[in-house]
Amino acid sequence: MYRTHTCGELNIASAGSEVTLCGWVQKSRDLGGMTFIDLRDRYGITQLVFNIDTDKKLCEEARKLGREYVIQASGKVVERSSKNLKIPTGEIEIAVSSLTVLNPSELPPFTIEDETDGGDELRMKYRYLDLRRPVLKQNIYLRHVIAREVRKYMDSLGFIEIETPVLINSTPEGARDFVVPSRLNPGKFYALPQSPQTFKQLLMAAGFDKYFQIVKCFRDEDLRADRQPEFTQIDCEMSFVEQEDILTTFEGMAKHLFREVKGINFTEQFRRLSYEEALNSYGTDKPDLRFDMKFTDITCIVKGKGFPVFDSAEYAGGITVSGCSEYTRRQLDELTEFVKRPQIGAKGLVYVRYGADGSLKSSADKFFSPCDIELWAKETKSSPGDLILILAGAKKKTLAALSELRLEMGRRLGQRNPDNYVPLWVVDFPLLEWDDETQRYYAMHHPFTSPKPEDMPFMDADPGKARANAYDLVINGIEIGGGSIRIHDSSVQKQMFRTLGFSEEEAASQFGFIIDAFRYGAPPHGGIAFGLDRLTAVFAGQDSIRDFIAFPKNNAGKDVMIDSPSVISPKQLDELMISVRK
């Protein structure tokens, strides 16, 4: 071995020991007669000291070392005269007796520090350097710990980890597939799996009643902070279960992770909200419940007063922001501009300041009497000192805009503390979504989601009213995982395909294998999948998943480090019988 210890394990108890360390030069400080070098590896930083009076030649060699040189240093562990108690090794240093340069380094294009001077694109190009930064190492290690604890929990309940294929057939539902041409089957293509959905259901039909895997999935969709074209799922399925069994099992997994990884012990059952309640109260199916600010529907009490914004609106709703009645006109104008941003799309904002003295002042005073405004305050359960913010318009769009306004106020008031975790289950989703452009229904989750048994009559009479036996786990406004009880009856599955507009031939072509499997005694089953990347980011209190993936893509879906995707040679295209159209 090149080393006897790592750069993070020595402490005052090690004083007097002869050791050998290896790592990268973090920084060097020349103080005349003494040279100090911070040596870094995955485990931490240890200070090396070179004394010109003890060994002049060795000290001169140390002064030639640049940042990111890979070196080996041997010497005695001694107590530091000037201690750094901010790091575990800060009470000791190594009095170096021998030094070997294992590999020199050119000057890095950015500083390898937690607070680096490198921009996003530069750090992505040199990702292997970026990953040397301790903060990113901690992120990747956190991901490892979560994956390890998932496996421990699942194994303790008798789940079997089974791999499923990566080269599969393309399906028309969901996001776009990444496709892979087949040289051995000219003109035909594989698809990369958006999830192992059909295979885990087939595993249930095969009698493996508890399956899971930590698996790569692929979706060709537009990217943002919480999306990557390839991502990792904790994919799970169980047989002979109902929805309550799934929720109990995987709430247990979430609690296990919080306890073992974060040291947080949830003793109460996670809160549950129906999809409809979540939308009407918070404007989203993934509400952040670290703070309140529930919506109040005031549509009926604001109409008919000659105020065109309200009179023409399908919906008017408000939130009460406690203790903000002193918001200035400038602050309120900022909020108005916030909700009018194109990505939010509100036409304007109406406010009511409920003064500490009980006075009520609204931006729509000339259209409404004091009694009208008092009714608003009463309906929204507001108190002196509060600020009431109201949006109006088409219901779906206004609920979404009000949701963004609520989140913005939570952020401004410091109520979205990343160290505070509030998990909940959202249940009773619609089974189907109607698309006006194509004039057909689409599965809100996927075509194998079971309708609630009591809603089966709607499948023929009014499919839009059918609710799904589906559920999402949401933490701090982020969807961490989702799943459903599956259809296991072939006649119900055929009915679902008909409702989605598939002919029998199309259904057989795309999903014949699973329809056939259901004919041979498939058990009742259900499952869930968690986004490992998102889960890790939430545990670290961050919004973007990119820094929790070792080698991510940028927002254009490119890996600028290896220049992927790239053009392939004409010979390769010929072998695949593919021509590229410009």
C-alpha positions in Angstrom: 0.0 0.0 0.0 1.2 3.5 -0.8 -0.2 4.8 2.5 -0.7 3.7 6.1 -3.5 6.1 6.9 -5.9 8.5 5.2 -5.9 12.2 5.5 -9.0 12.2 7.7 -8.3 9.7 10.5 -5.3 11.0 12.5 -5.8 12.9 15.7 -4.0 13.8 18.9 -4.1 10.2 20.0 -1.9 9.4 17.0 1.0 11.7 18.2 4.3 10.0 18.0 3.3 7.6 15.2 5.3 7.2 12.0 2.8 7.4 9.1 2.7 7.6 5.3 0.0 9.6 3.6 -1.0 10.1 0.0 -3.2 12.7 -1.6 -3.5 16.0 -3.5 -1.9 19.3 -2.6 -4.8 21.5 -1.5 -2.6 24.6 -0.8 0.9 25.5 0.2 2.1 28.2 2.6 5.8 29.3 2.7 6.6 31.1 6.0 10.4 31.5 5.5 11.9 28.8 7.7 8.8 26.6 7.6 6.6 25.4 4.7 3.1 24.0 5.3 1.1 21.9 2.9 -2.5 20.9 3.3 -2.8 17.4 1.9 -6.3 16.3 0.8 -7.9 12.9 0.0 -11.5 11.7 0.1 -11.5 11.5 3.9 -10.2 14.9 4.9 -7.2 17.2 5.1 -4.0 16.8 7.1 -1.3 19.5 7.4 2.2 18.6 6.5 5.1 20.6 7.9 8.6 21.0 6.4 11.4 22.7 8.5 14.3 24.2 6.6 16.5 23.9 9.7 15.9 20.1 9.9 16.1 19.3 6.2 16.8 22.1 3.8 16.7 20.0 0.6 13.3 18.5 1.6 11.9 21.9 2.4 13.0 23.2 -1.0 11.3 20.2 -2.7 8.1 21.0 -0.9 8.2 24.6 -2.1 8.1 23.4 -5.7 4.8 21.5 -5.2 1.8 23.1 -7.0 -1.9 22.7 -6.4 -3.3 19.3 -7.2 0.1 17.5 -7.3 -0.3 13.9 -6.2 2.3 13.2 -3.5 3.3 10.6 -0.9 4.6 11.9 2.4 6.1 10.0 5.4 6.9 11.4 8.8 5.9 11.6 12.5 2.6 12.8 13.8 3.2 15.7 16.1 0.9 18.1 18.1 0.2 21.4 16.3 1.2 24.5 18.2 -1.6 26.4 16.4 -4.6 24.2 16.3 -7.5 24.2 13.9 -10.5 22.8 15.8 -12.8 23.2 12.7 -11.4 20.0 11.2 -11.0 16.5 12.8 -7.2 16.5 12.1 -6.7 20.0 13.3 -4.8 19.2 16.5 -1.9 17.4 14.7 0.4 17.8 11.8 3.0 15.5 10.1 6.7 16.4 10.4 7.7 15.1 7.0 10.9 13.1 6.7 10.4 11.9 3.1 8.5 13.2 0.1 7.7 11.6 -3.3 5.9 13.2 -6.2 3.6 10.5 -7.6 2.2 12.8 -10.3 2.6 16.5 -11.0 -0.4 18.6 -12.0 -1.0 21.5 -14.4 -2.7 24.5 -12.8 -6.4 23.6 -12.5 -8.9 25.7 -14.5 -10.7 26.6 -11.2 -10.0 26.3 -7.5 -10.7 23.0 -5.9 -12.6 24.5 -3.0 -16.2 24.4 -1.6 -16.6 28.0 -2.8 -15.0 27.7 -6.2 -14.4 30.3 -8.8 -15.5 28.0 -11.6 -18.7 28.5 -13.5 -21.2 25.7 -14.2 -20.1 24.9 -17.7 -16.4 25.0 -16.8 -16.9 22.7 -13.9 -19.0 20.3 -16.0 -16.2 20.1 -18.6 -13.8 19.2 -15.9 -16.2 17.2 -13.8 -13.4 14.9 -12.4 -11.8 18.0 -10.9 -15.1 19.3 -9.6 -15.7 16.0 -7.9 -12.5 16.5 -5.9 -14.3 19.4 -4.0 -15.3 18.2 -0.5 -18.8 19.4 -0.9 -19.5 17.3 -3.9 -17.8 14.3 -2.3 -20.2 14.6 0.6 -23.1 14.7 -1.8 -22.0 11.5 -3.6 -21.3 9.8 -0.2 -24.8 10.8 1.0 -26.2 9.1 -2.1 -24.2 6.0 -1.3 -25.5 6.0 2.3 -29.1 6.3 1.3 -28.7 3.5 -1.3 -27.1 1.3 1.4 -29.8 1.9 3.9 -32.5 1.2 1.3 -31.0 -2.2 0.6 -30.8 -2.9 4.3 -34.4 -2.0 4.9 -35.7 -3.9 1.8 -33.6 -7.0 2.6 -35.0 -7.0 6.2 -38.5 -7.3 4.8 -37.7 -10.1 2.4 -37.5 -8.1 -0.9 -35.3 -9.6 -3.6 -33.2 -7.3 -5.8 -33.7 -8.3 -9.5 -32.2 -6.7 -12.6 -34.5 -6.0 -15.5 -33.5 -5.4 -19.2 -32.2 -2.1 -20.5 -32.9 -2.7 -24.1 -36.7 -3.0 -24.4 -39.5 -2.1 -26.8 -40.8 1.4 -27.3 -44.2 2.4 -25.9 -46.4 5.2 -27.0 -47.4 6.4 -23.5 -45.5 8.8 -21.2 -42.4 10.8 -22.1 -40.4 10.3 -25.3 -38.2 7.2 -25.4 -34.5 7.2 -26.2 -34.2 4.7 -29.0 -31.3 2.4 -29.9 -30.9 1.0 -33.5 -30.4 -2.8 -33.8 -27.6 -3.8 -36.3 -28.8 -7.4 -36.2 -32.4 -6.4 -36.9 -32.1 -3.6 -39.6 -34.8 -1.0 -39.5 -35.8 -2.0 -35.9 -35.1 -0.2 -32.7 -34.8 -0.9 -29.0 -35.9 1.7 -26.4 -34.2 2.5 -23.1 -36.7 2.0 -20.3 -38.5 5.0 -18.8 -39.0 2.6 -15.9 -39.1 -1.1 -15.4 -42.9 -1.0 -15.1 -44.0 -3.9 -17.2 -41.1 -6.1 -16.1 -41.8 -5.7 -12.4 -45.4 -6.7 -13.0 -44.2 -9.7 -14.9 -42.0 -10.6 -11.9 -45.2 -10.6 -9.8 -46.8 -12.9 -12.3 -43.7 -15.1 -12.0 -44.2 -15.4 -8.3 -41.5 -13.1 -6.9 -43.8 -11.4 -4.4 -41.3 -8.8 -3.2 -39.1 -7.2 -5.8 -36.9 -4.1 -5.8 -33.9 -2.7 -7.6 -31.9 0.5 -7.8 -32.1 1.1 -11.5 -31.2 3.5 -14.2 -34.2 5.0 -16.2 -34.2 7.2 -19.3 -36.6 9.9 -20.6 -36.1 12.1 -23.5 -37.7 15.3 -22.1 -36.9 18.9 -21.5 -34.5 19.4 -18.6 -34.6 21.5 -15.5 -33.0 21.5 -12.0 -34.8 18.3 -10.9 -34.6 16.4 -14.2 -31.9 14.6 -16.0 -32.2 12.4 -19.2 -30.9 9.5 -17.2 -31.9 9.1 -13.6 -32.0 6.5 -10.9 -35.1 5.0 -9.3 -35.6 2.9 -6.2 -38.1 0.6 -8.0 -40.4 -1.7 -5.9 -43.3 -4.1 -6.3 -45.3 -6.4 -4.0 -48.0 -9.1 -4.5 -51.2 -9.7 -2.6 -51.3 -6.2 -1.3 -53.7 -3.3 -1.1 -52.9 0.4 -1.1 -52.6 0.6 2.7 -50.0 -2.2 2.6 -47.9 -0.2 0.2 -48.2 3.0 2.1 -47.3 1.4 5.4 -44.3 -0.5 3.9 -42.7 2.5 2.2 -43.6 5.0 4.8 -41.5 2.7 7.0 -38.7 2.9 4.5 -38.8 6.7 4.5 -38.8 6.8 8.3 -35.9 4.3 8.3 -33.9 6.6 6.0 -34.7 9.7 8.1 -33.7 7.9 11.3 -30.5 6.3 10.0 -29.3 9.0 7.6 -30.5 12.3 9.2 -31.1 11.2 12.8 -34.7 12.3 12.6 -37.3 10.1 14.2 -40.8 10.3 12.8 -43.2 8.6 15.3 -46.5 9.8 13.8 -48.1 8.6 10.6 -47.4 10.8 7.6 -50.3 13.1 6.8 -52.5 12.2 3.9 -54.3 14.5 1.4 -56.5 13.7 -1.5 -55.5 15.1 -4.9 -58.5 17.3 -4.9 -57.9 18.7 -1.5 -54.2 19.3 -2.3 -55.2 21.3 -5.4 -57.9 23.3 -3.8 -55.9 24.1 -0.7 -52.4 24.6 -2.1 -52.8 24.7 -5.9 -50.5 21.7 -6.5 -50.4 18.0 -6.1 -47.1 18.3 -4.3 -47.7 20.9 -1.6 -45.0 22.2 0.8 -46.5 21.8 4.2 -43.6 23.3 6.2 -45.9 26.3 6.5 -49.6 26.9 6.3 -51.2 29.6 4.0 -54.0 27.5 2.8 -56.1 28.9 0.0 -59.6 30.3 0.6 -62.1 30.3 -2.3 -63.8 33.7 -2.2 -65.3 33.6 -5.7 -68.9 33.9 -4.5 -68.4 36.8 -2.2 -66.4 39.0 -4.6 -68.6 38.9 -7.7 -71.3 41.3 -8.7 -69.6 44.5 -7.4 -68.6 46.0 -10.7 -64.9 45.0 -10.4 -64.2 43.4 -13.9 -61.3 41.3 -12.7 -63.5 39.4 -10.2 -66.8 39.5 -12.1 -65.3 37.8 -15.2 -63.2 35.3 -13.2 -64.0 31.6 -12.9 -62.2 31.5 -9.6 -60.9 34.0 -7.0 -58.8 32.8 -4.1 -56.6 34.3 -1.4 -53.9 33.5 1.1 -53.4 35.1 4.5 -49.8 36.0 5.3 -49.5 36.4 9.0 -47.7 39.5 10.4 -47.2 41.2 7.0 -49.7 44.1 7.1 -46.8 46.6 7.1 -45.7 45.5 3.7 -44.9 48.7 1.7 -46.3 49.7 -1.6 -43.0 48.9 -3.2 -43.0 45.4 -1.7 -46.5 44.8 -3.0 -45.6 46.1 -6.4 -42.7 43.5 -6.4 -45.2 40.8 -5.6 -47.5 42.0 -8.4 -44.6 41.8 -10.9 -43.8 38.4 -9.5 -47.2 36.9 -10.3 -47.3 38.6 -13.7 -44.1 36.8 -14.9 -44.8 34.7 -18.0 -44.1 31.4 -16.2 -46.7 32.3 -13.6 -49.2 34.1 -15.8 -51.5 36.0 -13.4 -52.9 39.3 -14.7 -52.5 41.1 -11.4 -52.7 41.0 -7.6 -55.3 42.4 -5.2 -54.2 42.9 -1.6 -55.8 43.8 1.7 -53.7 45.1 4.6 -55.3 44.3 7.9 -53.7 46.8 10.2 -52.7 46.1 13.8 -55.3 48.7 14.8 -58.0 46.7 13.0 -58.1 48.9 9.9 -58.6 47.3 6.5 -57.0 48.8 3.4 -57.4 47.2 0.0 -56.1 47.9 -3.5 -59.7 47.5 -4.7 -61.3 49.9 -2.2 -63.1 51.9 -4.8 -65.1 48.9 -5.9 -65.9 47.4 -2.5 -67.4 48.8 0.7 -65.7 48.4 4.1 -68.3 45.7 4.9 -67.3 43.8 1.8 -63.6 43.9 2.8 -64.5 42.8 6.3 -66.3 39.8 4.8 -63.1 38.9 2.9 -61.1 39.1 6.1 -63.6 36.9 8.0 -63.8 34.3 5.2 -60.0 34.0 5.0 -59.8 33.8 8.8 -57.4 36.8 8.9 -56.5 38.8 12.0 -55.1 42.3 12.7 -51.5 42.4 11.4 -52.1 40.1 8.5 -51.8 40.6 4.7 -54.4 39.1 2.4 -53.2 38.4 -1.2 -55.9 37.5 -3.9 -55.6 36.3 -7.5 -58.5 35.7 -9.9 -59.0 34.1 -13.3 -59.4 30.7 -14.9 -59.5 28.2 -12.0 -56.7 25.8 -13.0 -54.3 28.6 -14.0 -55.1 30.8 -10.9 -54.6 27.9 -8.5 -51.2 27.3 -10.0 -50.3 31.0 -9.8 -51.5 31.2 -6.2 -49.4 28.2 -5.4 -46.3 30.0 -6.7 -47.2 33.1 -4.7 -47.6 31.0 -1.6 -44.2 29.5 -2.1 -42.6 32.9 -2.7 -44.1 34.2 0.5 -42.9 31.2 2.4 -39.5 31.8 1.1 -39.5 35.5 2.0 -40.6 34.8 5.5 -38.0 32.0 6.0 -40.6 29.3 6.4 -39.0 26.9 3.9 -36.2 25.8 6.2 -34.4 22.9 4.3 -33.6 21.3 7.7 -37.3 21.0 8.5 -39.0 18.0 6.9 -42.8 17.5 6.4 -43.6 14.3 4.5 -47.1 13.5 3.3 -49.0 11.1 1.0 -51.2 12.5 -1.8 -53.8 10.0 -2.8 -56.9 9.5 -4.9 -55.5 10.9 -8.2 -57.6 11.0 -11.3 -57.1 7.9 -13.4 -57.2 9.7 -16.7 -56.5 13.1 -18.3 -58.4 14.4 -21.3 -56.4 16.1 -24.0 -58.3 18.6 -26.2 -55.8 18.5 -29.0 -55.9 14.8 -29.7 -59.5 14.4 -28.4 -58.6 11.4 -26.2 -57.9 10.3 -22.7 -54.3 9.6 -21.5 -53.4 7.7 -18.3 -52.4 10.2 -15.6 -49.8 7.7 -14.3 -49.5 4.8 -16.8 -52.0 2.4 -18.4 -51.5 -0.4 -15.8 -52.8 1.7 -12.9 -56.0 0.3 -11.4 -59.1 2.3 -11.0 -60.6 2.4 -7.5 -63.0 -0.5 -7.3 -66.0 1.8 -6.4 -65.2 3.9 -9.6 -65.3 1.0 -12.0 -68.8 2.0 -13.3 -67.3 5.3 -14.6 -64.9 3.5 -16.9 -67.7 3.2 -19.5 -70.2 5.9 -18.4 -67.8 8.8 -17.6 -64.1 7.9 -17.6 -63.0 11.3 -16.5 -64.6 10.7 -13.1 -62.7 7.6 -12.3 -60.1 7.9 -9.6 -56.8 5.9 -9.6 -55.6 3.6 -6.9 -52.5 5.7 -6.9 -50.4 7.6 -4.4 -47.3 10.0 -4.3 -44.9 10.6 -1.4 -44.1 14.3 -1.2 -41.5 15.9 1.0 -41.2 19.7 1.3 -43.0 20.3 -1.9 -41.0 17.8 -3.9 -42.5 14.5 -5.3 -40.1 11.9 -4.0 -41.9 8.8 -5.2 -45.2 7.6 -6.7 -46.9 4.4 -7.5 -50.2 2.5 -7.7 -52.1 -0.7 -7.3 -51.9 -2.3 -10.7 -54.6 -3.9 -12.9 -54.2 -7.7 -12.6 -57.4 -8.7 -14.3 -57.0 -9.0 -18.1 -60.5 -7.9 -18.8 -60.0 -4.7 -16.9 -56.7 -4.1 -18.6 -58.4 -4.5 -22.0 -61.1 -2.1 -20.9 -58.3 0.4 -19.9 -56.7 0.1 -23.4 -60.1 0.7 -25.1 -60.6 3.8 -23.0 -57.2 5.1 -24.0 -58.1 4.6 -27.6 -56.0 1.5 -28.4 -57.5 -0.9 -30.9 -57.1 -4.6 -29.9 -54.4 -4.9 -32.5 -52.5 -1.9 -31.1 -52.8 -3.1 -27.6 -51.6 -6.6 -28.5 -48.7 -5.2 -30.5 -47.5 -2.9 -27.7 -48.5 -4.9 -24.6 -49.4 -8.4 -25.8 -46.8 -10.0 -23.5 -48.4 -8.5 -20.3 -51.9 -9.2 -21.5 -50.9 -12.8 -22.0 -49.3 -13.0 -18.6 -52.5 -11.8 -16.9 -54.3 -14.8 -18.5 -52.1 -17.2 -16.5 -53.0 -16.2 -13.0 -51.4 -12.8 -12.2 -51.8 -12.0 -8.5 -53.1 -8.7 -7.2 -50.1 -6.4 -6.9 -48.9 -2.9 -6.6 -45.8 -0.9 -6.2 -43.9 2.4 -6.0 -40.8 4.0 -7.4 -38.7 6.7 -5.6 -36.3 9.1 -7.3 -32.9 8.4 -5.7 -31.4 11.6 -7.1 -34.3 13.8 -5.8 -34.4 12.0 -2.5 -30.7 12.6 -1.9 -31.0 16.3 -2.9 -33.9 16.7 -0.4 -31.9 15.1 2.4 -29.1 17.6 1.6 -31.6 20.5 1.6 -30.9 21.4 -2.1 -33.1 21.9 -5.1 -31.0 20.7 -8.0 -30.3 16.9 -8.4 -27.2 17.6 -10.6 -24.7 17.7 -7.8 -25.8 14.3 -6.5 -25.0 12.5 -9.8 -21.4 11.8 -10.4 -21.5 12.6 -14.2 -24.6 14.6 -15.0 -25.8 16.2 -18.2 -26.2 20.0 -18.6 -29.6 21.6 -19.4 -29.2 20.8 -23.1 -28.8 17.1 -22.3 -25.1 17.2 -23.1 -22.1 15.8 -21.3 -19.5 18.5 -22.2 -16.7 16.5 -20.6 -16.9 13.6 -23.0 -18.7 15.6 -25.8 -21.8 13.5 -25.8 -24.0 13.1 -27.8 -21.7 13.2 -30.8 -21.7 12.5 -34.5 -20.9 8.9 -35.4 -19.0 7.8 -38.5 -20.7 7.0 -41.8 -19.5 3.4 -41.5 -21.4 3.0 -38.3 -24.5 4.6 -39.9 -24.2 2.2 -42.8 -24.0 -0.8 -40.6 -27.2 0.3 -38.9 -28.8 1.1 -42.2 -29.5 4.7 -41.0 -29.2 8.0 -42.8 -29.2 11.3 -41.0 -31.5 14.0 -42.4 -30.2 17.5 -42.0 
